[in-house]
Amino acid sequence: MRVDVQGSAAGGSCPLCGTWSDHVHGSYLRFPTDVPSGGRSVVLRLRVRRFTCRMPPVVGGRSSSRYRG
């Protein structure tokens, strides 16, 4: 079984200055391996978006969308 998950956050806070940004820099896939599956074969594909801070002097600082378990 394959489960695809994608975040729905509108943006993220810069880890350096705390400013909210909704400018998407890109995304990448994560494949968590410790998924409880009751003995079944499960692949979890987690798409994570990265947001870019536009506040000087932090321009280019990045934050990733967070997922709670």
PESUL-V566307 format. One record per backbone hydrogen bond with DSSP energy under -0.5 kcal/mol. CO is the residue of the C=O (numbers start at 1). NH is the residue of the N-H. E is the energy in kcal/mol with one decimal. If there is no record, write none. Layout:
# PESUL-V566307
CO_NH_E ; CO_NH_E
This chain:
# PESUL-V566307
1_43_-2.3 ; 3_45_-3.0 ; 5_47_-3.1 ; 12_21_-2.3 ; 14_18_-1.7 ; 19_14_-2.3 ; 21_12_-2.4 ; 22_24_-0.8 ; 23_52_-2.7 ; 26_50_-3.4 ; 28_48_-3.0 ; 30_46_-2.8 ; 32_44_-0.5 ; 34_36_-0.6 ; 37_40_-1.5 ; 40_42_-0.7 ; 42_44_-0.5 ; 43_3_-3.0 ; 43_45_-0.6 ; 44_46_-0.6 ; 45_5_-3.1 ; 45_47_-0.6 ; 46_30_-2.3 ; 46_48_-0.6 ; 47_7_-1.1 ; 48_28_-2.1 ; 49_65_-2.3 ; 50_25_-3.3 ; 50_26_-1.4 ; 51_63_-2.2 ; 53_60_-2.0 ; 55_58_-1.6 ; 55_59_-0.5 ; 58_61_-2.4 ; 61_53_-3.0 ; 63_51_-3.2
